[in-house]
């Protein structure tokens, strides 16, 4: 997946609306997907359309849940999307 970077001035209200629309659009895709219940950070970044460092920052900040299985850090896609949606509804200024 190619990375796309767009720089624009977006009001917090517009940003919140965009994030809410993306999260709403992703929910059915994740529930219909044949993804395993747990994915690694690279796959989670692909699913969210963000970089791996962004996923790592969100996890370190406690904004998205993860599990440590041995040495592997894994993510449950549906739980991550739910956490991002909840943060957006609460007015959190997530970097995603």
BELDA-V344057 format. One record per residue. N is the residue number from 1. OMEGA is omega in whole degrees, -180 to 180 (* if undefined). Layout:
n=N omega=OMEGA
n=N omega=OMEGA
This chain:
n=1 omega=-180
n=2 omega=176
n=3 omega=179
n=4 omega=180
n=5 omega=178
n=6 omega=179
n=7 omega=180
n=8 omega=174
n=9 omega=-179
n=10 omega=179
n=11 omega=178
n=12 omega=179
n=13 omega=178
n=14 omega=179
n=15 omega=180
n=16 omega=179
n=17 omega=179
n=18 omega=180
n=19 omega=179
n=20 omega=178
n=21 omega=180
n=22 omega=180
n=23 omega=179
n=24 omega=179
n=25 omega=-177
n=26 omega=-177
n=27 omega=-180
n=28 omega=180
n=29 omega=-180
n=30 omega=-179
n=31 omega=180
n=32 omega=-174
n=33 omega=177
n=34 omega=179
n=35 omega=173
n=36 omega=-179
n=37 omega=179
n=38 omega=179
n=39 omega=178
n=40 omega=-176
n=41 omega=179
n=42 omega=180
n=43 omega=178
n=44 omega=177
n=45 omega=177
n=46 omega=-179
n=47 omega=-179
n=48 omega=-178
n=49 omega=178
n=50 omega=179
n=51 omega=177
n=52 omega=177
n=53 omega=178
n=54 omega=177
n=55 omega=180
n=56 omega=178
n=57 omega=179
n=58 omega=179
n=59 omega=-178
n=60 omega=179
n=61 omega=-180
n=62 omega=-178
n=63 omega=176
n=64 omega=-179
n=65 omega=175
n=66 omega=175
n=67 omega=177
n=68 omega=-180
n=69 omega=-172
n=70 omega=177
n=71 omega=-175
n=72 omega=174
n=73 omega=-177
n=74 omega=-176
n=75 omega=173
n=76 omega=-174
n=77 omega=-178
n=78 omega=180
n=79 omega=179
n=80 omega=179
n=81 omega=178
n=82 omega=179
n=83 omega=178
n=84 omega=179
n=85 omega=179
n=86 omega=179
n=87 omega=179
n=88 omega=180
n=89 omega=-180
n=90 omega=177
n=91 omega=178
n=92 omega=179
n=93 omega=-179
n=94 omega=-180
n=95 omega=-177
n=96 omega=*
